Amino acid sequence: MTIASIIMAAGRGTRMKDYHGNKTLLPLVPGASVYEGSRPLLLHILDKLPDGPKCLVVNFKKEEVIRSTRGAGVSYCEQPNLNGTGGALLAARKFIECSSCSSLIVTMGDVPFVSGNTYSHLVQKLDQNSLVILGFIPRDKKQYGVLDISGDTVNRIIEWKYWNAWPPEKQNHYVVCNAGIYAFKKDDLVRYLPILESAPHRVCKVIEGKDTVIDEYFITDLVEFMVKDGLSVGYATAENETEAMGVDDSAALKRAQEWYKIQAIGDRL
């Protein structure tokens, strides 16, 4: 079975203060500062993904991303506008449709510690599902989306802006959060991309100091569309919270670098 992978590496990473590069190129081994060093997040992720065709979705500092991954055997799709995770999928549409694969992984370029075994487990669960979501159980749910689960299937993803208003006893019922990493049956994904494209969200954002209304697309909408049509959506749970950790600010980067150091020491013992 051939497995294709899409890695989202287009975003600006605005919460990474004092860093002006593409955050997927941040180092797991720091040098002169936490922002300089070796072993970029992106290359670490590429090493963990299953064998098969791989595509990087690029936009911000795309030349740096392409230069850093030259020789990694990947394709590139440009996301013309930063219009959401679903927009990144739509930007990679040609890659998805033309890939000779039966399954496809969609992962984030700033979530470096998902193991090869976890990616494989996601794909294995496609035997019974059209889409499989990577979930994780954190000590603090913060502002993550949570999975509404019945048995082994996902009914929906509930975003923080909705569950945050619930009473504590209801919030505590939902313990598995969405890591933002997915596996799809390719044929089902191809069939639902036009549906995703037809259902944008009108979102107001501040761009270059101005309030701007743009169309955004979200992968999480695919869960709603598929469940509504009777397709099965499943989930797998990360081994631990760190495995699903996103590197989205300097504090998270320092934690990631320390964790990578601990892993490297353990591998040498």
N, C-alpha and C positions, 0 to 999 in steps of 0.2 A: 504494500500500500504506500503510495507516494503522498507525502504530507508537505504542503506549501505553508509558508509563514509570511505574515505581514507585520512589520515592526513600525510603530508610529514614532517618527523622529522629526516632526515638523514644527513643534511648538516653541515658543520663546522662553518659557520658564521664568516668568516675571517675578516669582517669589524668591528666586536665587539672587539675592542682593549682591551688588558689586561684581557680578559675573556677567559678561556680555556675549559669551559664546552660546552654542547650542548645548543644552544641558545634558543631552545624551552622550556628549564627549567628556563630561566631567570624570575625573580619575578616581578609581578605587584605591590606588596607591598614591598618596599625596607626596608632593615634592616641596618646593619652596613655600607653597601655601596649599590650602585644601582644594583650591581651584586649579592647581598645576600638579602634574605628576604623570603617572602611566596607568595602563589598564583601564581604558574608557569603559563606562557602563555599557555602551552599545556593543563593543566587541565581546564583552563578557556574556551578554545576552545571546549574541549570534552563536557563540560556542555551545550554549546550552540547548538550543533549539534542535529539533530532529533534522536529520538529513532531508534534503529536498529543496526546491526553489524558494528563494527568499526575496522579499521586496521591502525596501525602506521607503516610507512616505516622508518626503522632505519638503521644506519651505524655508524656515528661518536658518540663515547661515548654511544653506544647502551645499555650497562649495566646500566648506569645512567637513561636513558629514561625508560627502563623496570622496574627498581626499583621504580621510581617515579610514575609510572602509574599502578603498581600492585594493583589489586582490582578494577580497573576501567572497567573491562569487555571488554578489547580490545584484538585483535590479533596483531601479529607482523610479518612483512615481512622484511627481510634484503635486502637492495640494495647493492650488492657486490661491485660495483664501483659507484662512484659519477658521473653518466653519464647523468645528466639532469632530468628535470621533467618527460619527457616521459620514461626515464630509471626507475624512481620510479614507474610509472604505470606498466611497464613491470615486475618489481620485485614483484608487488602485483597481478600479473595475476591469480594465483591460487585462491586467495581470491575473486577476482572479478568473476571468472567463477563459483565458488562454492557457492557464496552467494545467498540465496533465496530472492532476491530483484528484483524489476523492475526498480529502479532508484538508482543512485549512485552519491554522492557528492565527489569532490576532492578538498581539501583545504590545506592551508599552515600552518605549525606549528608555524609560527612567525607573523601571522595576527590575533590578538586576539579579535578584536571588531566587527566582523561580527555577526549580531544578529540572533537569532533563526527565526525571521520573514523573514529575508532576505534569509536564507537558504531555508525556506519553499517556498518562492516566486520563487527561482530558480527552484525548483522541480516542482512547479505548471506549469511553462512555458514549461515543457517537454511535456505537452499535445499537443503542436503544433510543437515541435522541437526535434531533436535527441540529441542536445547539447545546453546548455545554459551557457553563459559566464557572470560572474559578472563584470560589468563595474563601473567606478566612474568618477566624474568630478572634477579634482583638480584645484587649482588656478595656479599651475605651473606643466606642463606635464613632466618636468625633462627628464628622459630617459625611460619613460614608453612606452610600445607598445600602439598603438591607434587602435580603432575599426573602420573599414570601414563599414558603416551601410547604408542600404536601408530600410526605414520604420522600421519594427520590426525585421529585420533579419541582420545578420552579413555576409558580403562578405569575409572578411579576417581580419587578425590582422597584422598591419604594425609596424615592430620593429623600434626603435629609430634610428638605424644606417642607415635606409632608409629615414624616414621622416625628419630627422635632416638636410638633405641637401636641402630640399624644400624651396621655398620662403615663407616669413611669411604669406602672404594671403592664401596660400594653407595649411600651417600648421594649421592656425586658423579654417579651415573648419572641422577639426577632434578634437572633444572636449571630447569624451568618451574614457577613458583609460582602459586597461586590468588590473584587480586586481589579475589575476592568480588563480582564484577560479572558479570551473566549476560544472555543473550537467550534467549527461549523462543518456540516456536510456541504461540500462545495456546491452541489446542484441546488440544494435548498437556498443557500446564500445567493447564488446567481438569480434565482427566481424572485427573491425578495428585495434585491437592490432597487429595481424600479419602484417598488412600493415605498421603500425608504426615501427615495428621491422625490416622490410625489407628496411627502408629508413633512415639510420643513417647519421648524419653530422660529417664529419671529422674535428675535432677542435684541435688546438694546445694550450696546457696549460702548465704553469710552475708548475711542481709537484716536491717537494723536491729539488728545485733549478735547475731543468732540464726541457728543452723544451720537451714536450711529446705530441704526437698526439694520440688522443683517439676518439672513436665513442660516440657521444652524441645524445640523443633523446629528442624531445620537444613536449609537449602536444599541443602547438599551431599548429603543423603540422596537427593534427587531423581536425582542422577547414578547412584547405585547402583540405584535402582528402575528407571530407564529402560534402563540397560545390561542389567540382568537380563532385561528384557522384549524385548530385541533392538532397541531404538531407538538411533539414532546420536547420540552426544554429541561435539561438536567443540570446538575452541578457536581463539582468535586471540591474538596476542602484542602487548602494548603496545609502543609505539615505543621507550620507555625506562623505566627504573625510576621516575623521578619522576612519570610519567603515572599510575602505579598507587599513588602514595604516599598512605597514610592519615594524617590529622592527628589523632593519638590522644594526644599529650602536648605540653607546652609547647615542647620542642625541635623537634618536627616542625612545630608551628605557625610557629616562627621561620623554619625552612627554607622552608616554603610561602610565607610572606610575602616572603622574599628572592627566591624563584623567580618569584613573581607580578610583583615589581618589575622583574626582568630581562626577563620577557616583555613587560611594558608598555613598557619602554624600546625593546626590539626592534621592537615594533609602530609606534612613533613614528618610527623611522629609515627 
